[in-house]
Amino acid sequence: MEDFRGAARYHPLAAVLLSLSLLSLFGVPPMAGFVAKFLVVSALVTAPIPAMLWVAAVATVFFVVSAAYGMKVIGTCASPRDTPPPVVERDLAPLIPIALIVILLVIIGVNPSILLSIFAR
């Protein structure tokens, strides 16, 4: 994880894309991960089997634990680096597909009916 230290300063675009991807993974609105987690937990809570409430509670605890660990990664990206980073050529080409995926995560999070209508058929 130390390799991420200082990424916000030395590779800001990569750090922002990583942060947005992690926020979607945690299920933070308005990201697509929120919609997925909300649908899963609401299905568990409304299930006719009472034991599913426990499954929903355990899932929620795991969501919080994963978010806590991921926030540590984001914090490491924002924290200053003790030593200069290794000299690496900053090629933006590998970030283009990641940026497109992050844009899709935001679009689907803001308007989940785009994807939900496909799966509702």
C-alpha positions in Angstrom: 0.0 0.0 0.0 3.0 2.3 0.4 3.3 2.5 -3.3 0.1 4.5 -3.4 1.5 7.1 -1.0 1.6 10.5 -2.6 -0.3 9.4 -5.7 -2.7 12.3 -5.5 0.2 14.7 -6.0 2.3 12.7 -8.5 -0.5 11.0 -10.5 -3.6 13.0 -9.7 -5.8 11.5 -12.5 -4.9 7.9 -11.5 -5.6 8.8 -7.9 -9.0 10.3 -8.7 -10.0 7.3 -10.8 -8.9 4.9 -8.1 -10.8 6.8 -5.5 -14.0 6.9 -7.5 -13.7 3.2 -8.3 -13.3 2.4 -4.6 -16.2 4.7 -3.7 -18.4 2.7 -6.1 -17.1 -0.5 -4.6 -18.1 0.7 -1.1 -21.6 1.5 -2.3 -21.5 5.3 -1.9 -24.2 7.1 -3.8 -24.4 8.2 -6.6 -22.1 5.4 -7.8 -23.4 2.2 -9.4 -22.1 0.1 -6.4 -24.8 1.8 -4.2 -27.6 0.6 -6.5 -26.3 -3.0 -6.5 -25.8 -3.1 -2.7 -29.2 -1.4 -2.1 -31.0 -4.0 -4.3 -29.3 -6.9 -2.6 -29.9 -5.7 0.9 -33.5 -4.7 0.2 -34.2 -8.2 -1.4 -32.7 -9.8 1.7 -34.8 -7.7 4.1 -38.0 -8.3 2.2 -37.4 -12.1 1.8 -40.0 -14.3 3.4 -37.3 -16.3 5.3 -36.5 -14.6 8.6 -32.9 -15.8 8.6 -32.3 -13.4 5.7 -32.4 -10.5 8.1 -29.2 -11.9 9.7 -27.6 -12.3 6.3 -28.5 -8.6 5.5 -27.0 -7.5 8.8 -23.8 -9.5 8.2 -23.6 -8.2 4.6 -23.9 -4.6 5.9 -21.1 -5.2 8.4 -18.9 -6.4 5.7 -19.8 -3.4 3.5 -18.7 -1.1 6.3 -15.4 -3.1 7.0 -14.5 -3.0 3.3 -15.2 0.7 3.1 -13.0 1.3 6.2 -10.1 -0.5 4.5 -10.7 1.2 1.2 -10.8 4.6 2.9 -7.3 3.8 4.2 -6.1 3.3 0.6 -7.7 6.7 -0.4 -6.0 8.4 2.6 -2.7 6.9 1.7 -3.0 8.3 -1.9 -3.6 11.8 -0.4 -0.8 11.6 2.2 2.6 13.0 1.5 5.4 10.7 0.4 8.6 10.5 2.4 10.8 9.7 -0.5 10.5 10.9 -4.1 8.5 8.5 -6.3 10.2 6.4 -8.8 10.5 8.1 -12.1 7.9 6.6 -14.4 6.7 7.8 -17.8 3.2 9.3 -17.4 1.3 7.6 -20.2 -2.3 8.5 -20.1 -3.4 5.8 -22.5 -3.8 3.1 -19.8 -6.1 5.5 -17.9 -8.6 5.9 -20.8 -10.4 2.6 -20.3 -10.5 3.1 -16.5 -11.9 6.6 -17.0 -14.6 5.3 -19.3 -15.5 2.6 -16.7 -15.7 5.3 -13.9 -17.9 7.5 -16.1 -20.2 4.5 -16.6 -20.2 3.8 -12.8 -21.4 7.4 -12.2 -24.0 7.3 -15.1 -25.5 4.0 -13.9 -25.4 5.2 -10.3 -27.3 8.4 -11.2 -29.7 6.7 -13.5 -29.8 3.0 -12.7 -32.9 2.4 -14.8 -30.6 2.3 -17.8 -29.2 -1.0 -16.7 -32.1 -2.3 -14.6 -34.4 -2.1 -17.7 -32.1 -4.4 -19.6 -32.2 -7.0 -16.8 -35.9 -6.7 -16.1 -36.8 -8.2 -19.5 
